[in-house]
Each structure stands twice: as structure tokens, then as C-alpha cells.
Amino acid sequence: MNTLKIIINKLTNRQNIFLTGGAGVGKTTLTREVIAYFESEAKKVAKLASTGMAATLINGQTLHSFLDLGIASGMQELEYNGKLEISKKTKKLIHSMDLLVIDEISMVSDTLLEMISLRLTQADFKGVLLVVGDFLQLPPVVRGYGEVRFAFESRSWDDFDFEKIELTHIYRTEDEKFIELLNKVRFGHIDASTHEHLNEFIKPLAEDLSEYTFLFGKNESASLHNKLQLSFIDNELFIKEAQIVKHLKSAKDIEIERFMNDARIEKELFLKVGAPVLFTRNSWNYFNGERGVVVAIDAANVYVQKNDAKVLKLEAVGQSKSMWKEKTIEGKKEMVEEDIFTVYQFPIKLGFAITIHKSQGMSIEDLIIETNEIFAPSQFYVALSRSSHPARLNLIAPKKQWYQLAFVNEKALNFVKER
């Protein structure tokens, strides 16, 4: 029996699931397949994540908005903000769900999991939970210098009684030596052989940097590199503006702007013939992170040639934000997902540079990692695991030792090893 069937069977039998595994093992793909199955069975699925960007990867919404938590980071704030009690509308919404999917569970704090548990209890939730992620990747965001506390540190984690299903086969690359390296970096195990292997990726940079995608830790570095490299191309500049369609008058401009940032949609896409681009989503003829070069631009289309020499004629693609609303259908009140707005833009962004955070879910072939902008636990692993072609991977020589870059959170490490 394949993994998809196993997960569907367990969820159907009301067993909560924790789907995990390192980068590039297909967690998001499998999650989308589970969602598609439940929705094809006319089941109601809440697709959730702690951050807007993670939510857009599964066409969902944030936990805070779905559960009506406001801006609270814990129970005290929830009470202080007058949101401790559940509203009738939120209670009805949660109760109507058959499946709650929470992606990037590593970014959910212990206090957020407690608030999730509270809302599910308040709503008398009868459905089942699928939480997805790897605790050895991005940790919860902490205000100021507070201690990072993970979802598994909450008492609610044990109460949910998750059954762990771990994916181990890496699809992003078939290079066995590199897979072994990734595994060591994931666990922060930097021995002499790992040290030497990482040093092999420090190579002289090509004169033409346009062939590579730089991975930076900071937004401003990626933005600056993209602008600078684009200015070197001596062709006409085209600006493709995103088209916004509001389906509901209540859609706020600030909400649309935030959605576009989270979904990696450019408000103004600056392009020139000859500029490299990265695809920012998956389709039947391209994948998230695949690279191409712009070969022609007209009023309605952008033509991109991929590395296999195929030229794709791209049109602006719509991406929508939706919300659950109660509607009367054939005389019966039902919860239905309704689009608030749709943003139309070409599913590409300049390929000279991207941040580690925004490269989430991408497989990138020609990669240069600016190691001196690595600052968070597991960030180096996330960056390194974007590489789908290790022979075309370059690392900028770090000012620190490799073990200082490949550090992991001890609590997360112990949890993953023990389970």
C-alpha cells in the first residue's frame, strides 16, 4: 500500500497524523494529494499554516485568521484582546470541517498549538488533524530575544496523539554523496569528512553571474543583486503589472499586498529579453524553482526558454485568496470557500537572486549560497537542500567555521532523534 493510501486510511479512521521528513522528500506534494482526495469526496478541508507564505504554498490561510485569534501569541494575549471566547461564526466554521491541515508545523509555537487546541475544543471539532513539517527546518518566529518553544513542547501535542509518518526518499537529487551530506547538515553533525565535502563547493565564481541564482539571507541583498544584474542586460525594459480582481468589496488593499508578498507575486515584474527567471509554482510543463531565460515579450505573453531548449508561452496566471462563508445552497445552510480576490501575474520572478525564506519548496539547479548571511538554526540546511544539481552548487567562503553555520536547535534535534 502506498503512503498516500496509508495516510488517507488513517485519517478516515480519525487518527491524527504527523507527516515529516527532511527537505525534498515530497511532503508538500503528498499533502496536496491528501487535500485533493478529501475535497473530491466532498469533505471540507481547512488548509492552514502559521505564516502567510507557508499558507499560500497549499492555497490556504493562516491559523490566526481561520481560528480568529487576532494578533495573540498566547492565551494571556488572547484573553487581554477579548478573544478567549469563541464567536458563533468561528465555532460553526471549525465544527463544519472534516480535516484540518497544518503545514510547516515547525514554525508553530507551543502557545499557538495551545490556542489551536482551545478553539477545537470550544467548537466541538469532530474532524481529524494532519500536521506537516520538519522540526529541523525553520523554527517558530520569536519576538525580541525570547526562547524558541516548539509545538511539541505543548501538552496539547501529546493530547492530539499524532501518529508519525516519515518520508525518507529525497526526490530533489539522486547524488548519494550529496544526500549523505544533507543528512549530516540537517542533524548539525559536522565531522572532518563533512567539513572537506563542504569545502569542495567553494569554487571561483564564473564571470557571468547571470547563469546562477544567488541565495541570500536578507531581502535587501537579493533585491539589490537582481536590480544590478538586470541593469547589465542591454535590452528594453518591460514592466508587467499585476492585475487585481476584487470579488468582494470588503477586500482591503493592505491584505492584497501582504498576500502578494507571501505568494511571491511581483506587483511590478521587471523583465528584459535575456534575463534569467525562476518559475514560482508547479505546472505540468515547469516546476517551482526551475530556471529559464526570457526570449521574447509582447503585450499579453512572456516567452521563456528552459534549459532543455523548450520555449514556453506564458500567460498571466490567477492566484486567489479565499475565505469560508455560510451560504444557503438548495435551501440548506452550508459552509463554502469563496474567493475574496484574485491576482493575475506571470508565474516567474527574476532568477539572479532570491532569499532562503522565499525559496521554500523550490528545487534550483545553478545555485550560489551567500553563507555569510546565514544567521538562524537550520537555515544553512534549508539553503543547501534547495540544490537539485550539486555539481552546479557554489558556496561563498564563510567567515565562520562550517559547524557554526550548520547549527540546529538542541530541543528540536532531541525530539526528532527520540521519535
Secondary structure per residue as TSV (DSSP state, phi and psi in degrees):
chain	resnum	aa	ss	phi	psi
A	1	M	-	360.0	131.1
A	2	N	-	-78.0	166.3
A	3	T	H	-59.6	-39.8
A	4	L	H	-58.3	-47.6
A	5	K	H	-63.5	-40.1
A	6	I	H	-60.2	-47.5
A	7	I	H	-63.5	-45.8
A	8	I	H	-59.8	-44.5
A	9	N	H	-60.9	-45.6
A	10	K	H	-66.5	-43.1
A	11	L	H	-64.9	-39.7
A	12	T	H	-62.3	-32.3
A	13	N	T	-90.2	20.1
A	14	R	T	63.3	33.2
A	15	Q	-	-97.9	119.0
A	16	N	-	-65.7	139.7
A	17	I	E	-122.4	139.3
A	18	F	E	-112.1	105.9
A	19	L	E	-94.9	120.9
A	20	T	E	-137.8	-177.5
A	21	G	-	140.6	160.9
A	22	G	S	-68.3	-173.9
A	23	A	T	-70.9	144.3
A	24	G	T	79.1	14.0
A	25	V	S	-95.5	-1.3
A	26	G	S	93.5	24.9
A	27	K	H	-61.1	-46.6
A	28	T	H	-66.3	-41.7
A	29	T	H	-59.6	-47.2
A	30	L	H	-65.0	-39.7
A	31	T	H	-60.6	-44.8
A	32	R	H	-62.1	-36.9
A	33	E	H	-67.5	-39.1
A	34	V	H	-63.6	-45.8
A	35	I	H	-59.5	-47.1
A	36	A	H	-59.7	-40.2
A	37	Y	H	-63.7	-50.5
A	38	F	H	-62.0	-40.1
A	39	E	H	-68.7	-33.1
A	40	S	H	-68.4	-21.4
A	41	E	T	-92.4	14.7
A	42	A	T	62.5	28.6
A	43	K	-	-90.6	149.5
A	44	K	-	-91.6	124.5
A	45	V	E	-120.5	125.3
A	46	A	E	-94.7	118.5
A	47	K	E	-101.4	109.2
A	48	L	E	-130.0	157.3
A	49	A	E	-158.1	162.7
A	50	S	S	-76.7	-26.2
A	51	T	S	-117.0	155.1
A	52	G	H	-59.7	-40.1
A	53	M	H	-66.1	-44.8
A	54	A	H	-62.4	-36.6
A	55	A	H	-65.2	-40.3
A	56	T	H	-67.1	-25.4
A	57	L	H	-66.5	-23.0
A	58	I	T	-116.4	20.9
A	59	N	T	53.5	43.9
A	60	G	-	-119.9	-153.0
A	61	Q	E	-138.5	172.2
A	62	T	E	-77.8	154.9
A	63	L	H	-59.8	-40.6
A	64	H	H	-61.8	-41.4
A	65	S	H	-74.0	-42.6
A	66	F	H	-64.7	-42.1
A	67	L	T	-90.7	2.3
A	68	D	T	54.5	57.3
A	69	L	-	-99.0	-2.2
A	70	G	T	62.6	-132.4
A	71	I	T	-109.3	16.1
A	72	A	-	-67.3	138.7
A	73	S	S	-105.1	-2.3
A	74	G	S	-167.4	177.6
A	75	M	H	-58.9	-41.3
A	76	Q	H	-62.1	-45.5
A	77	E	H	-65.4	-37.7
A	78	L	H	-60.1	-43.5
A	79	E	H	-68.8	-44.7
A	80	Y	H	-59.9	-36.5
A	81	N	T	-85.2	5.0
A	82	G	T	72.6	27.5
A	83	K	-	-119.5	15.4
A	84	L	S	-65.5	-41.1
A	85	E	S	-80.3	143.5
A	86	I	-	-83.0	141.3
A	87	S	-	-79.5	156.9
A	88	K	H	-57.7	-41.1
A	89	K	H	-62.8	-46.9
A	90	T	H	-67.3	-39.1
A	91	K	H	-60.5	-45.4
A	92	K	H	-63.0	-42.1
A	93	L	H	-63.5	-52.0
A	94	I	H	-63.0	-43.2
A	95	H	H	-61.8	-29.0
A	96	S	T	-78.4	-10.9
A	97	M	-	-80.9	141.0
A	98	D	S	-94.3	-33.0
A	99	L	E	-139.3	131.8
A	100	L	E	-110.8	119.6
A	101	V	E	-105.8	125.2
A	102	I	E	-117.8	110.0
A	103	D	E	-90.7	160.6
A	104	E	-	51.0	54.0
A	105	I	G	-62.2	-21.9
A	106	S	G	-63.6	-23.0
A	107	M	G	-92.2	2.3
A	108	V	-	-93.1	125.2
A	109	S	B	-80.8	168.5
A	110	D	H	-61.6	-40.6
A	111	T	H	-69.9	-33.1
A	112	L	H	-68.1	-39.0
A	113	L	H	-64.2	-35.8
A	114	E	H	-63.3	-39.5
A	115	M	H	-69.1	-35.8
A	116	I	H	-61.7	-47.5
A	117	S	H	-60.1	-42.3
A	118	L	H	-58.5	-50.5
A	119	R	H	-62.0	-40.0
A	120	L	H	-66.0	-37.5
A	121	T	H	-67.7	-46.2
A	122	Q	H	-59.5	-35.2
A	123	A	T	-89.7	0.0
A	124	D	T	51.7	52.4
A	125	F	-	-63.8	124.8
A	126	K	-	-105.8	-1.1
A	127	G	S	-84.3	-155.1
A	128	V	E	-135.0	156.2
A	129	L	E	-111.9	136.7
A	130	L	E	-123.2	111.3
A	131	V	E	-107.6	139.9
A	132	V	E	-130.6	137.3
A	133	G	-	152.7	-179.4
A	134	D	-	-132.4	116.4
A	135	F	T	-68.9	-7.7
A	136	L	T	-99.1	25.6
A	137	Q	S	-119.9	-137.0
A	138	L	-	-69.0	127.3
A	139	P	-	-83.9	172.4
A	140	P	-	-61.2	147.9
A	141	V	-	-78.0	131.3
A	142	V	-	-113.2	136.0
A	143	R	S	-75.1	133.4
A	144	G	T	61.9	-133.4
A	145	Y	T	-112.0	28.8
A	146	G	-	-67.3	162.7
A	147	E	-	-76.5	139.3
A	148	V	-	-73.4	125.4
A	149	R	-	-127.1	126.2
A	150	F	B	-90.3	164.6
A	151	A	G	-56.4	-37.8
A	152	F	G	-69.7	-11.2
A	153	E	G	-84.0	-8.4
A	154	S	S	-83.6	145.9
A	155	R	H	-61.4	-28.7
A	156	S	H	-61.9	-28.8
A	157	W	H	-58.2	-47.0
A	158	D	H	-69.3	-35.5
A	159	D	H	-61.7	-35.9
A	160	F	H	-71.6	-18.6
A	161	D	T	52.0	54.1
A	162	F	-	-67.9	141.2
A	163	E	E	-97.1	126.8
A	164	K	E	-84.1	131.0
A	165	I	E	-122.1	117.7
A	166	E	E	-108.9	127.3
A	167	L	-	-92.9	136.8
A	168	T	-	-123.2	-20.9
A	169	H	-	-80.2	119.7
A	170	I	-	-85.1	123.0
A	171	Y	-	-92.5	-19.6
A	172	R	S	-67.1	-34.5
A	173	T	-	-145.4	154.4
A	174	E	-	-108.8	4.8
A	175	D	-	-74.2	103.5
A	176	E	H	-59.7	-40.6
A	177	K	H	-64.2	-40.2
A	178	F	H	-70.6	-37.0
A	179	I	H	-61.4	-40.2
A	180	E	H	-64.4	-41.3
A	181	L	H	-61.2	-46.5
A	182	L	H	-57.6	-42.0
A	183	N	H	-63.3	-41.1
A	184	K	H	-66.6	-42.9
A	185	V	H	-66.9	-37.6
A	186	R	H	-57.0	-40.0
A	187	F	T	-93.4	6.2
A	188	G	T	66.3	27.9
A	189	H	-	-99.9	93.6
A	190	I	-	-106.9	93.2
A	191	D	-	-94.2	-175.1
A	192	A	H	-60.0	-42.1
A	193	S	H	-69.0	-36.7
A	194	T	H	-65.0	-43.1
A	195	H	H	-56.8	-48.0
A	196	E	H	-65.0	-40.7
A	197	H	H	-63.0	-43.8
A	198	L	H	-64.0	-37.9
A	199	N	H	-61.2	-29.4
A	200	E	T	-62.3	-23.1
A	201	F	T	-87.0	-2.9
A	202	I	-	-86.2	103.0
A	203	K	-	-128.4	160.7
A	204	P	-	-61.4	136.9
A	205	L	-	-76.4	145.0
A	206	A	-	-65.1	151.9
A	207	E	S	-64.6	-38.5
A	208	D	-	-93.8	96.8
A	209	L	G	-74.4	-9.9
A	210	S	G	-66.9	-15.1
A	211	E	G	-76.3	-15.3
A	212	Y	S	-117.4	156.9
A	213	T	E	-104.3	122.7
A	214	F	E	-83.0	136.7
A	215	L	E	-109.6	115.1
A	216	F	E	-111.2	160.9
A	217	G	S	-87.0	-22.4
A	218	K	S	-115.3	141.7
A	219	N	H	-57.4	-46.1
A	220	E	H	-64.2	-33.4
A	221	S	H	-66.1	-44.4
A	222	A	H	-64.3	-43.9
A	223	S	H	-62.8	-45.2
A	224	L	H	-63.0	-44.2
A	225	H	H	-63.3	-42.3
A	226	N	H	-61.2	-45.2
A	227	K	H	-64.2	-45.6
A	228	L	H	-62.7	-48.3
A	229	Q	H	-66.4	-36.4
A	230	L	H	-65.3	-34.8
A	231	S	H	-66.2	-22.0
A	232	F	T	-75.6	-15.4
A	233	I	S	-87.0	122.0
A	234	D	-	-89.4	52.0
A	235	N	S	-127.4	168.7
A	236	E	-	-62.4	139.5
A	237	L	-	-88.9	128.8
A	238	F	E	-112.4	139.1
A	239	I	E	-118.7	115.4
A	240	K	E	-98.7	111.9
A	241	E	E	-87.6	139.0
A	242	A	-	-66.9	139.5
A	243	Q	E	-102.4	128.8
A	244	I	E	-113.2	128.5
A	245	V	E	-116.7	118.1
A	246	K	E	-90.8	119.8
A	247	H	S	-86.6	-24.6
A	248	L	S	-123.5	137.2
A	249	K	T	-62.4	-25.0
A	250	S	T	-73.7	-8.2
A	251	A	-	-62.1	123.1
A	252	K	-	-94.8	143.9
A	253	D	H	-59.4	-39.6
A	254	I	H	-65.1	-34.5
A	255	E	H	-67.8	-40.4
A	256	I	H	-65.2	-42.3
A	257	E	H	-62.0	-44.0
A	258	R	H	-63.5	-42.1
A	259	F	H	-61.3	-43.9
A	260	M	H	-62.9	-39.7
A	261	N	H	-65.3	-45.5
A	262	D	H	-63.7	-38.4
A	263	A	T	-89.5	8.5
A	264	R	T	58.1	38.2
A	265	I	-	-100.4	123.5
A	266	E	-	-77.7	129.1
A	267	K	S	-64.6	-45.3
A	268	E	E	-128.0	115.6
A	269	L	E	-95.6	111.5
A	270	F	E	-89.2	121.6
A	271	L	E	-135.2	151.6
A	272	K	-	-139.1	151.0
A	273	V	T	-62.4	131.1
A	274	G	T	100.5	-8.8
A	275	A	-	-82.2	135.9
A	276	P	E	-76.0	145.7
A	277	V	E	-134.8	157.9
A	278	L	E	-113.1	137.1
A	279	F	E	-74.8	139.5
A	280	T	-	-106.8	11.5
A	281	R	S	-155.7	175.0
A	282	N	-	-99.3	143.2
A	283	S	B	-146.4	179.7
A	284	W	T	-69.2	-23.2
A	285	N	T	-118.9	10.4
A	286	Y	B	-159.2	162.2
A	287	F	-	-128.1	161.9
A	288	N	T	-60.7	114.7
A	289	G	T	101.1	-10.4
A	290	E	-	-66.5	146.4
A	291	R	E	-106.7	148.2
A	292	G	E	-153.1	177.8
A	293	V	E	-126.2	135.6
A	294	V	E	-69.6	123.7
A	295	V	E	-111.2	-17.8
A	296	A	E	-162.7	151.9
A	297	I	E	-140.6	131.3
A	298	D	-	-131.3	-170.8
A	299	A	S	-60.2	-37.5
A	300	A	S	-108.9	-16.9
A	301	N	-	-133.9	157.6
A	302	V	E	-124.4	130.9
A	303	Y	E	-104.4	122.0
A	304	V	E	-120.6	128.0
A	305	Q	E	-96.4	125.2
A	306	K	E	-85.7	174.6
A	307	N	T	-63.2	-23.3
A	308	D	T	-86.0	12.1
A	309	A	S	77.3	-4.4
A	310	K	-	-73.0	137.3
A	311	V	E	-103.7	124.9
A	312	L	E	-103.7	135.2
A	313	K	E	-93.9	109.2
A	314	L	E	-98.2	139.6
A	315	E	-	-113.5	163.0
A	316	A	-	-62.8	136.5
A	317	V	E	-111.4	139.2
A	318	G	E	-87.7	135.1
A	319	Q	E	-128.7	127.3
A	320	S	E	-111.9	151.6
A	321	K	E	-107.7	132.9
A	322	S	E	-122.9	167.0
A	323	M	E	-142.8	157.6
A	324	W	E	-85.7	132.3
A	325	K	E	-134.8	150.0
A	326	E	E	-86.0	126.0
A	327	K	E	-133.6	155.2
A	328	T	E	-94.1	116.9
A	329	I	E	-120.4	119.2
A	330	E	T	50.8	46.7
A	331	G	T	77.4	0.9
A	332	K	E	-116.5	135.7
A	333	K	E	-78.5	128.5
A	334	E	E	-140.6	152.2
A	335	M	E	-86.5	124.5
A	336	V	E	-129.8	150.4
A	337	E	E	-86.6	125.8
A	338	E	E	-127.2	136.3
A	339	D	E	-69.3	134.2
A	340	I	E	-88.6	-45.1
A	341	F	E	-156.5	162.1
A	342	T	E	-130.1	135.6
A	343	V	E	-111.8	126.0
A	344	Y	E	-105.0	122.5
A	345	Q	E	-156.9	160.0
A	346	F	-	-68.8	138.1
A	347	P	S	-80.9	48.7
A	348	I	E	-139.1	160.9
A	349	K	E	-143.1	160.2
A	350	L	E	-53.2	137.8
A	351	G	S	-100.4	10.3
A	352	F	S	-69.7	-36.3
A	353	A	E	-158.1	154.8
A	354	I	E	-155.0	155.8
A	355	T	E	-82.8	157.8
A	356	I	T	-58.6	-42.8
A	357	H	G	-61.3	-43.8
A	358	K	G	-80.3	-6.4
A	359	S	G	-87.1	2.9
A	360	Q	T	-47.6	127.6
A	361	G	T	82.8	-4.1
A	362	M	-	-88.9	151.1
A	363	S	-	-117.5	113.7
A	364	I	B	-117.4	130.3
A	365	E	S	-80.8	-58.0
A	366	D	S	-97.8	103.3
A	367	L	E	-129.8	135.2
A	368	I	E	-122.7	123.1
A	369	I	E	-103.6	122.8
A	370	E	-	-81.0	92.4
A	371	T	G	-66.1	-20.7
A	372	N	G	-78.1	0.1
A	373	E	G	-110.1	16.8
A	374	I	-	-84.9	123.6
A	375	F	-	-136.0	-12.3
A	376	A	S	-114.6	155.6
A	377	P	T	-56.8	139.6
A	378	S	T	67.8	-0.4
A	379	Q	H	-65.7	-38.0
A	380	F	H	-65.1	-40.3
A	381	Y	H	-62.6	-44.2
A	382	V	H	-59.5	-44.0
A	383	A	H	-64.4	-49.8
A	384	L	H	-61.9	-36.6
A	385	S	T	-76.8	-4.5
A	386	R	T	-71.4	-23.7
A	387	S	B	-68.9	124.0
A	388	S	S	-104.7	-2.5
A	389	H	-	-145.0	82.4
A	390	P	G	-52.9	-28.4
A	391	A	G	-65.0	-21.0
A	392	R	G	-112.2	32.2
A	393	L	E	-107.0	130.5
A	394	N	E	-120.8	138.3
A	395	L	E	-114.7	129.1
A	396	I	-	-69.9	132.0
A	397	A	-	-55.5	122.3
A	398	P	-	-79.4	153.2
A	399	K	S	-81.8	-13.6
A	400	K	S	-105.5	173.9
A	401	Q	-	-77.7	155.9
A	402	W	H	-58.9	-39.1
A	403	Y	H	-65.7	-24.4
A	404	Q	H	-77.8	-20.6
A	405	L	H	-89.1	-39.7
A	406	A	S	-91.0	48.9
A	407	F	-	-94.4	150.2
A	408	V	-	-127.7	160.0
A	409	N	-	-72.8	126.7
A	410	E	H	-58.5	-41.4
A	411	K	H	-64.4	-41.5
A	412	A	H	-65.3	-40.8
A	413	L	H	-61.8	-47.0
A	414	N	H	-64.0	-40.8
A	415	F	H	-62.4	-47.0
A	416	V	H	-65.8	-39.2
A	417	K	H	-70.1	-39.1
A	418	E	H	-72.0	-33.4
A	419	R	-	-87.4	360.0
